[in-house]
Amino acid sequence: MRSPSRVLPIILVLYFILSMASPSLSCVIPCESEINLRLYLHQIAAGSGTNQVAIVASSQPAGFGTTAVNDWTVIDGSNPGTATIVARTKGMHVQADVGGPGWFNYFSMVFEDARRRGSSFEVMGMNRAQEGEMAIIGGTGEFAMARGTIKYRALANPPPGQSIKELNIHAFYVKPAGTISGPTIQ
């Protein structure tokens, strides 16, 4: 019978040999991948193509309590006229800052492009108009169990009744079963 002090090194050597042969054994916890994306959120509050609607109006100062539903487009460039829709943010935003403006957003960013169709990021956080950061608190499909941040900044001179925000997305997620964790996706 071998002593316990000799068995442990043998087990560790076998584990490392097996982990080199099978990528699925190389991660103690499910392997995470990382993604960095620069996309643009296009809000249209009024006029043709409106993609948000106030469903609860408020008479409070700064519109505190106003609630709106949104289906904002997420595009691959800053010019809505030439960019391609990559995803849509389906959710709601509530004016939740008594001093205003400060909108609390919660939405699913559902991808529509061929590569990620149906996958989503679940997002929530404060939108303070010009720049800020929101949390990615989950995801589905390719982005299962996502966590990360979306830093945003409003672009200058959008068309009247519209807003365009540059989104810098940085997230970690668990690759779906049957895939191998790879390098960062740009």
KALINZI-V665490 format. One record per residue. N is the residue number from 1. RES is the residue in one small letter. PHI is phi in radians with two decimals (999 if undefined). PSI is psi in whole degrees, 0 to 359 (* if undefined). Layout:
N|RES|PHI|PSI  N|RES|PHI|PSI
This chain:
1|m|999|134  2|r|-1.43|149  3|s|-1.36|152  4|p|-1.00|329  5|s|-1.22|340  6|r|-1.65|336  7|v|-1.30|320  8|l|-1.02|312  9|p|-1.06|325  10|i|-1.15|316  11|i|-1.08|315  12|l|-1.10|318  13|v|-1.09|316  14|l|-1.11|320  15|y|-1.06|313  16|f|-1.15|323  17|i|-1.12|314  18|l|-1.15|323  19|s|-1.18|331  20|m|-1.27|328  21|a|-1.38|330  22|s|-2.29|112  23|p|-0.99|332  24|s|-1.18|339  25|l|-1.59|354  26|s|-1.40|346  27|c|-1.90|129  28|v|-1.24|319  29|i|-1.89|167  30|p|-0.93|135  31|c|-1.13|137  32|e|-1.83|149  33|s|-2.02|164  34|e|-2.15|145  35|i|-2.37|141  36|n|-2.23|122  37|l|-2.28|144  38|r|-2.04|113  39|l|-2.27|179  40|y|-2.34|127  41|l|-1.60|130  42|h|-2.04|108  43|q|-1.73|135  44|i|-2.21|104  45|a|-1.48|339  46|a|-2.70|154  47|g|1.61|197  48|s|-1.11|133  49|g|1.40|18  50|t|-0.82|130  51|n|-2.19|22  52|q|-2.66|146  53|v|-2.46|131  54|a|-1.25|127  55|i|-1.89|343  56|v|-2.36|116  57|a|-1.54|160  58|s|-2.35|143  59|s|-1.73|5  60|q|-1.28|157  61|p|-0.98|143  62|a|1.06|15  63|g|1.25|18  64|f|-0.87|125  65|g|1.73|348  66|t|-1.04|136  67|t|-2.19|136  68|a|-2.33|152  69|v|-1.83|144  70|n|-2.36|152  71|d|-2.43|57  72|w|-1.17|146  73|t|-1.54|147  74|v|-2.04|122  75|i|-2.07|165  76|d|-1.60|6  77|g|-2.65|166  78|s|-1.40|349  79|n|-1.80|107  80|p|-1.03|335  81|g|-1.23|334  82|t|-2.07|351  83|a|-1.43|162  84|t|-1.82|139  85|i|-1.26|126  86|v|-1.81|324  87|a|-2.72|173  88|r|-2.32|143  89|t|-1.78|109  90|k|-1.86|116  91|g|3.08|213  92|m|-2.45|160  93|h|-2.46|143  94|v|-2.22|132  95|q|-1.26|102  96|a|-2.05|26  97|d|-2.22|111  98|v|-0.96|321  99|g|-1.38|340  100|g|0.98|167  101|p|-1.42|140  102|g|-2.82|101  103|w|-1.72|129  104|f|-1.54|120  105|n|-1.82|142  106|y|-2.54|122  107|f|-2.74|163  108|s|-1.78|124  109|m|-1.59|99  110|v|-1.70|120  111|f|-1.36|142  112|e|-2.07|348  113|d|-1.19|158  114|a|-1.01|322  115|r|-1.20|321  116|r|-2.08|15  117|r|-0.81|125  118|g|1.53|343  119|s|-1.27|155  120|s|-2.55|159  121|f|-1.92|138  122|e|-1.74|123  123|v|-2.23|144  124|m|-2.65|152  125|g|2.72|177  126|m|-1.51|139  127|n|-1.98|113  128|r|-1.85|32  129|a|1.39|292  130|q|-1.50|312  131|e|-2.79|158  132|g|2.99|201  133|e|-2.59|140  134|m|-2.17|160  135|a|-1.71|139  136|i|-1.61|117  137|i|-1.97|9  138|g|3.00|180  139|g|-3.00|169  140|t|-2.33|170  141|g|1.06|230  142|e|-1.01|332  143|f|-1.80|34  144|a|-0.93|136  145|m|1.01|36  146|a|-1.17|151  147|r|-2.62|140  148|g|2.89|203  149|t|-2.41|157  150|i|-2.16|112  151|k|-1.60|135  152|y|-2.28|156  153|r|-2.60|136  154|a|-1.28|136  155|l|-1.46|149  156|a|-1.30|150  157|n|1.01|52  158|p|-1.28|164  159|p|-1.03|155  160|p|-0.96|137  161|g|1.34|8  162|q|-2.23|164  163|s|-2.47|138  164|i|-2.18|124  165|k|-2.07|131  166|e|-1.33|128  167|l|-1.91|122  168|n|-1.87|105  169|i|-1.71|128  170|h|-2.31|117  171|a|-2.52|155  172|f|-2.01|145  173|y|-2.68|164  174|v|-1.66|126  175|k|-1.11|143  176|p|-1.04|155  177|a|-0.96|140  178|g|1.59|359  179|t|-2.00|159  180|i|-1.81|134  181|s|-1.07|135  182|g|-2.22|193  183|p|-1.26|175  184|t|-1.04|137  185|i|-1.62|132  186|q|-1.81|*
